């Protein structure tokens, strides 16, 4: 399972958003978007910073995968307010995105196919 390389910038306190697509890649290299309907929660870990956990259908959440306007496999992030509230210092962080569902209660860790890393840059 892979996701696009995530190297996005976040502005503390702002409502800027970005999206990330999660895919499954079979042995023949065919890429299929992941159906996120069964996901019960997600967590985003930025190296050395407070863990961000969001449950499905949580109102005004910094991570959103249930909005009907999102294409299959897409997640919308709005991390500016979270970065501000948690006083996340300006910098670039290695990130881990983990999805949880009833069959994968210990979570699935997502990496990019190209670099095997996800990055988030926090700006003032």
N, CA, C and O of each residue as an XYZ file, in Angstrom:
496
protein
N       0.838     -1.165      0.000
C       0.000      0.000      0.000
C       0.885      1.231      0.000
O       1.879      1.296      0.723
N       0.522      2.188     -0.802
C       1.351      3.374     -0.937
C       0.502      4.633     -0.949
O      -0.721      4.589     -1.082
N       1.189      5.749     -0.808
C       0.539      7.045     -0.974
C       1.482      7.917     -1.784
O       2.666      7.614     -1.924
N       0.939      9.003     -2.314
C       1.792      9.924     -3.051
C       2.826     10.497     -2.089
O       2.603     10.522     -0.879
N       3.941     10.950     -2.615
C       4.951     11.563     -1.764
C       4.334     12.802     -1.139
O       3.827     13.679     -1.837
N       4.382     12.861      0.165
C       3.760     13.972      0.872
C       4.851     14.916      1.356
O       5.563     14.616      2.314
N       4.977     16.041      0.698
C       5.909     17.086      1.115
C       5.130     18.387      1.069
O       5.303     19.196      0.157
N       4.278     18.580      2.049
C       3.379     19.726      2.042
C       3.750     20.718      3.119
O       4.315     20.363      4.153
N       3.422     21.972      2.855
C       3.694     23.036      3.810
C       2.417     23.403      4.546
O       1.336     23.475      3.963
N       2.570     23.631      5.835
C       1.474     24.009      6.714
C       1.807     25.371      7.293
O       2.947     25.619      7.685
N       0.828     26.249      7.349
C       1.020     27.577      7.930
C       0.252     27.646      9.237
O      -0.972     27.516      9.254
N       0.976     27.852     10.336
C       0.375     27.861     11.664
C      -0.810     28.819     11.713
O      -0.711     29.972     11.295
N      -1.927     28.323     12.229
C      -3.117     29.125     12.412
C      -3.952     29.327     11.161
O      -5.055     29.866     11.253
N      -3.474     28.917     10.001
C      -4.225     29.128      8.762
C      -5.140     27.944      8.473
O      -4.998     26.866      9.050
N      -6.082     28.176      7.563
C      -7.017     27.127      7.150
C      -6.632     26.499      5.816
O      -7.468     25.851      5.187
N      -5.395     26.673      5.370
C      -4.950     26.042      4.125
C      -5.118     24.533      4.249
O      -4.911     23.954      5.316
N      -5.498     23.911      3.139
C      -5.657     22.456      3.137
C      -4.792     21.839      2.043
O      -4.376     22.515      1.101
N      -4.533     20.557      2.185
C      -3.914     19.763      1.128
C      -4.505     18.369      1.199
O      -5.039     17.964      2.231
N      -4.409     17.637      0.100
C      -4.955     16.285      0.063
C      -3.856     15.269     -0.186
O      -2.791     15.591     -0.713
N      -4.136     14.053      0.200
C      -3.231     12.927      0.026
C      -4.067     11.760     -0.463
O      -5.163     11.527      0.045
N      -3.560     11.021     -1.449
C      -4.276      9.866     -1.982
C      -3.607      8.586     -1.510
O      -2.393      8.432     -1.640
N      -4.401      7.659     -0.958
C      -3.912      6.348     -0.540
C      -4.306      5.315     -1.579
O      -5.457      5.261     -2.013
N      -3.334      4.490     -1.978
C      -3.548      3.511     -3.044
C      -3.053      2.136     -2.652
O      -2.218      1.978     -1.761
N      -3.586      1.154     -3.338
C      -3.084     -0.212     -3.288
C      -2.439     -0.486     -4.637
O      -2.994     -0.119     -5.672
N      -1.282     -1.122     -4.642
C      -0.585     -1.456     -5.883
C      -0.406     -2.976     -5.911
O       0.210     -3.553     -5.014
N      -0.955     -3.621     -6.956
C      -0.838     -5.070     -7.035
C       0.495     -5.475     -7.681
O       1.302     -4.623     -8.055
N       0.707     -6.781     -7.801
C       1.980     -7.284     -8.332
C       2.238     -6.859     -9.769
O       3.391     -6.768    -10.191
N       1.184     -6.598    -10.520
C       1.339     -6.145    -11.904
C       1.566     -4.635    -11.989
O       1.759     -4.086    -13.074
N       1.540     -3.969    -10.827
C       1.755     -2.523    -10.803
C       0.498     -1.696    -10.977
O       0.567     -0.473    -11.100
N      -0.663     -2.364    -10.988
C      -1.927     -1.650    -11.136
C      -2.262     -0.953     -9.814
O      -2.272     -1.576     -8.752
N      -2.537      0.351     -9.904
C      -2.831      1.162     -8.728
C      -4.334      1.345     -8.597
O      -5.013      1.706     -9.559
N      -4.856      1.089     -7.381
C      -6.270      1.239     -7.093
C      -6.434      2.096     -5.842
O      -5.787      1.819     -4.832
N      -7.282      3.135     -5.875
C      -7.518      3.931     -4.667
C      -8.128      3.072     -3.552
O      -8.950      2.195     -3.814
N      -7.723      3.332     -2.332
C      -8.232      2.611     -1.169
C      -9.589      3.183     -0.768
O      -9.755      4.401     -0.692
N     -10.554      2.307     -0.514
C     -11.851      2.744     -0.006
C     -11.698      2.986      1.491
O     -11.481      2.050      2.261
N     -11.810      4.229      1.891
C     -11.580      4.610      3.286
C     -12.844      4.547      4.144
O     -12.826      4.964      5.302
N     -13.940      4.030      3.585
C     -15.210      3.989      4.310
C     -15.124      3.167      5.596
O     -15.850      3.447      6.550
N     -14.255      2.164      5.638
C     -14.163      1.315      6.833
C     -13.194      1.865      7.886
O     -13.105      1.320      8.986
N     -12.471      2.938      7.559
C     -11.495      3.495      8.500
C     -12.236      4.141      9.667
O     -13.114      4.982      9.475
N     -11.862      3.730     10.884
C     -12.499      4.255     12.096
C     -11.738      5.430     12.687
O     -12.333      6.288     13.339
N     -10.425      5.479     12.466
C      -9.623      6.600     12.954
C      -8.303      6.647     12.206
O      -7.889      5.671     11.579
N      -7.651      7.799     12.284
C      -6.321      8.001     11.706
C      -5.466      8.749     12.712
O      -5.963      9.531     13.521
N      -4.172      8.490     12.641
C      -3.241      9.274     13.445
C      -2.116      9.776     12.540
O      -1.706      9.114     11.586
N      -1.645     10.949     12.872
C      -0.518     11.548     12.165
C       0.544     11.853     13.204
O       0.304     12.592     14.159
N       1.716     11.277     13.008
C       2.843     11.503     13.911
C       3.875     12.352     13.189
O       4.381     11.961     12.137
N       4.186     13.503     13.748
C       5.296     14.318     13.259
C       6.423     14.127     14.259
O       6.237     14.320     15.460
N       7.564     13.757     13.773
C       8.725     13.436     14.587
C       8.897     14.413     15.753
O       9.148     15.601     15.550
N       8.758     13.890     16.984
C       8.995     14.675     18.182
C       7.875     15.621     18.576
O       8.062     16.441     19.476
N       6.711     15.535     17.930
C       5.605     16.452     18.210
C       4.398     15.679     18.754
O       4.365     14.450     18.680
N       3.403     16.398     19.302
C       2.219     15.713     19.836
C       1.521     14.886     18.764
O       1.408     15.311     17.615
N       1.059     13.716     19.146
C       0.330     12.828     18.245
C      -1.029     13.439     17.920
O      -1.719     13.928     18.814
N      -1.410     13.413     16.663
C      -2.724     13.884     16.225
C      -3.564     12.668     15.890
O      -3.208     11.898     14.998
N      -4.685     12.480     16.596
C      -5.589     11.359     16.355
C      -6.968     11.923     16.040
O      -7.466     12.792     16.755
N      -7.587     11.425     14.962
C      -8.918     11.861     14.562
C      -9.790     10.635     14.368
O      -9.384      9.669     13.721
N     -10.999     10.679     14.935
C     -11.975      9.609     14.753
C     -12.901      9.942     13.598
O     -13.136     11.113     13.302
N     -13.425      8.921     12.948
C     -14.330      9.117     11.811
C     -15.502     10.002     12.211
O     -16.026      9.907     13.321
N     -15.899     10.865     11.279
C     -17.044     11.760     11.428
C     -16.857     12.831     12.499
O     -17.831     13.468     12.901
N     -15.643     13.040     12.962
C     -15.370     14.068     13.965
C     -15.522     15.447     13.321
O     -14.902     15.723     12.294
N     -16.316     16.285     13.902
C     -16.605     17.592     13.330
C     -15.396     18.515     13.296
O     -14.612     18.548     14.244
N     -15.241     19.266     12.208
C     -14.172     20.250     12.026
C     -12.790     19.681     12.356
O     -11.979     20.345     13.003
N     -12.527     18.465     11.914
C     -11.280     17.760     12.250
C     -10.133     18.183     11.332
O     -10.367     18.553     10.181
N      -8.901     18.131     11.828
C      -7.746     18.466     11.006
C      -7.414     17.408      9.948
O      -6.645     17.677      9.025
N      -7.989     16.212     10.076
C      -7.860     15.156      9.067
C      -9.276     14.719      8.713
O     -10.064     14.405      9.605
N      -9.609     14.694      7.427
C     -10.967     14.366      6.984
C     -10.890     13.389      5.813
O     -10.286     13.692      4.784
N     -11.501     12.221      5.971
C     -11.554     11.233      4.886
C     -12.991     10.794      4.596
O     -13.191      9.935      3.737
N     -13.976     11.336      5.262
C     -15.358     10.912      5.106
C     -16.225     11.898      4.322
O     -17.381     11.598      4.026
N     -15.686     13.064      3.985
C     -16.450     14.065      3.233
C     -16.857     13.481      1.884
O     -16.015     12.972      1.144
N     -18.147     13.556      1.565
C     -18.670     12.984      0.313
C     -18.049     13.629     -0.928
O     -18.053     13.026     -2.001
N     -17.518     14.840     -0.796
C     -16.908     15.518     -1.939
C     -15.508     14.991     -2.270
O     -14.990     15.248     -3.356
N     -14.905     14.263     -1.349
C     -13.561     13.720     -1.589
C     -13.638     12.486     -2.483
O     -14.484     11.620     -2.262
N     -12.767     12.391     -3.490
C     -12.729     11.166     -4.306
C     -12.281      9.973     -3.456
O     -11.664     10.155     -2.407
N     -12.586      8.777     -3.901
C     -12.174      7.553     -3.206
C     -10.666      7.567     -2.985
O      -9.891      7.847     -3.900
N     -10.267      7.259     -1.753
C      -8.849      7.165     -1.419
C      -8.204      8.466     -0.981
O      -7.029      8.468     -0.613
N      -8.934      9.570     -1.008
C      -8.344     10.868     -0.674
C      -8.617     11.270      0.774
O      -9.670     10.975      1.339
N      -7.634     11.950      1.350
C      -7.716     12.502      2.701
C      -7.421     13.993      2.602
O      -6.496     14.404      1.901
N      -8.206     14.799      3.302
C      -7.952     16.243      3.347
C      -7.356     16.587      4.718
O      -7.862     16.174      5.761
N      -6.270     17.354      4.676
C      -5.607     17.808      5.892
C      -5.769     19.316      6.040
O      -5.612     20.060      5.072
N      -6.085     19.766      7.256
C      -6.113     21.183      7.609
C      -5.384     21.280      8.951
O      -6.008     21.280     10.012
N      -4.051     21.364      8.885
C      -3.210     21.231     10.068
C      -2.783     22.547     10.704
O      -2.199     22.534     11.788
N      -3.056     23.682     10.064
C      -2.622     24.970     10.588
C      -3.091     25.253     12.005
O      -2.272     25.597     12.857
N      -4.402     25.119     12.290
C      -4.868     25.357     13.658
C      -4.253     24.387     14.671
O      -3.885     24.795     15.773
N      -4.139     23.100     14.300
C      -3.525     22.105     15.192
C      -2.079     22.472     15.502
O      -1.651     22.383     16.653
N      -1.313     22.888     14.476
C       0.097     23.265     14.681
C       0.207     24.469     15.605
O       1.127     24.551     16.418
N      -0.726     25.396     15.481
C      -0.719     26.588     16.327
C      -1.077     26.247     17.770
O      -0.371     26.652     18.693
N      -2.162     25.508     17.972
C      -2.620     25.138     19.316
C      -1.558     24.339     20.059
O      -1.384     24.516     21.264
N      -0.840     23.454     19.350
C       0.166     22.593     19.979
C       1.572     23.189     19.949
O       2.540     22.521     20.313
N       1.684     24.443     19.517
C       2.974     25.145     19.472
C       4.056     24.336     18.772
O       5.186     24.244     19.251
N       3.696     23.750     17.633
C       4.666     22.974     16.857
C       5.682     23.957     16.266
O       5.296     24.872     15.537
N       6.970     23.783     16.567
C       7.980     24.707     16.048
C       8.089     24.648     14.516
O       7.838     23.612     13.900
N       8.466     25.773     13.930
C       8.707     25.840     12.493
C       9.783     24.818     12.140
O      10.770     24.683     12.863
N       9.600     24.103     11.044
C      10.578     23.116     10.593
C       9.949     22.061      9.719
O       8.731     22.038      9.543
N      10.773     21.186      9.169
C      10.310     20.068      8.350
C      10.408     18.796      9.179
O      11.441     18.518      9.789
N       9.336     18.034      9.194
C       9.236     16.844     10.036
C       8.948     15.605      9.198
O       8.152     15.648      8.261
N       9.604     14.504      9.544
C       9.229     13.210      9.007
C       7.899     12.851      9.649
O       7.725     13.015     10.856
N       6.961     12.362      8.845
C       5.625     12.058      9.345
C       5.275     10.599      9.108
O       5.787      9.961      8.189
N       4.384     10.078      9.962
C       3.813      8.742      9.770
C       2.307      8.872      9.831
O       1.758      9.380     10.809
N       1.638      8.412      8.782
C       0.184      8.380      8.764
C      -0.243      6.939      9.011
O       0.226      6.020      8.339
N      -1.137      6.747      9.980
C      -1.604      5.407     10.331
C      -3.122      5.386     10.281
O      -3.780      6.237     10.880
N      -3.684      4.404      9.561
C      -5.133      4.233      9.511
C      -5.524      3.011     10.345
O      -4.794      2.022     10.410
N      -6.688      3.108     10.979
C      -7.204      2.030     11.820
C      -8.607      1.670     11.355
O      -9.387      2.541     10.970
N      -8.922      0.376     11.392
C     -10.281     -0.088     11.127
C     -10.507     -1.342     11.964
O      -9.607     -1.781     12.680
N     -11.699     -1.918     11.879
C     -12.034     -3.062     12.735
C     -11.171     -4.290     12.455
O     -10.973     -5.109     13.353
N     -10.654     -4.441     11.241
C      -9.795     -5.576     10.901
C      -8.324     -5.298     11.186
O      -7.536     -6.231     11.344
N      -7.952     -4.030     11.250
C      -6.557     -3.627     11.463
C      -6.475     -2.714     12.679
O      -6.171     -1.527     12.565
N      -6.751     -3.288     13.836
C      -6.838     -2.492     15.058
C      -5.484     -1.956     15.522
O      -5.433     -1.007     16.304
N      -4.387     -2.553     15.049
C      -3.055     -2.036     15.364
C      -2.600     -1.004     14.330
O      -1.546     -0.388     14.484
N      -3.389     -0.823     13.293
C      -3.132      0.218     12.304
C      -2.296     -0.228     11.122
O      -1.552     -1.206     11.194
N      -2.437      0.515     10.026
C      -1.625      0.339      8.824
C      -0.825      1.621      8.641
O      -1.395      2.710      8.562
N       0.496      1.490      8.574
C       1.382      2.641      8.380
C       1.552      2.848      6.884
O       1.863      1.911      6.149
N       1.343      4.107      6.431
C       1.421      4.434      5.008
C       2.742      5.103      4.700
O       3.197      5.979      5.436
N       3.356      4.680      3.599
C       4.590      5.293      3.125
C       4.426      5.622      1.654
O       3.555      5.075      0.978
N       5.261      6.515      1.165
C       5.235      6.800     -0.264
C       6.022      5.711     -0.976
O       6.996      5.188     -0.434
N       5.607      5.373     -2.173
C       6.276      4.327     -2.941
C       7.672      4.769     -3.356
O       8.591      3.952     -3.417
N       7.836      6.059     -3.643
C       9.107      6.556     -4.164
C      10.175      6.692     -3.083
O      11.271      6.148     -3.219
N       9.863      7.407     -2.026
C      10.878      7.729     -1.025
C      10.713      6.983      0.290
O      11.610      7.004      1.133
N       9.585      6.332      0.470
C       9.269      5.653      1.727
C       9.194      6.624      2.894
O       9.332      6.220      4.049
N       8.979      7.890      2.605
C       8.885      8.903      3.643
C       7.757      9.863      3.339
O       7.409     10.084      2.179
N       7.198     10.424      4.371
C       6.248     11.511      4.271
C       6.843     12.675      5.053
O       7.445     12.477      6.109
N       6.675     13.875      4.541
C       7.226     15.065      5.196
C       6.166     16.145      5.302
O       5.344     16.312      4.401
N       6.187     16.876      6.404
C       5.329     18.034      6.593
C       6.228     19.173      7.056
O       7.017     19.010      7.987
N       6.106     20.330      6.402
C       6.855     21.515      6.800
C       5.901     22.491      7.481
O       4.873     22.861      6.915
N       6.246     22.901      8.689
C       5.463     23.881      9.443
C       6.105     25.241      9.272
O       7.295     25.414      9.537
N       5.311     26.213      8.827
C       5.776     27.586      8.636
C       5.042     28.495      9.606
O       3.943     28.177     10.062
N       5.655     29.625      9.916
C       5.040     30.601     10.820
C       3.866     31.264     10.149
O       3.214     32.119     10.748
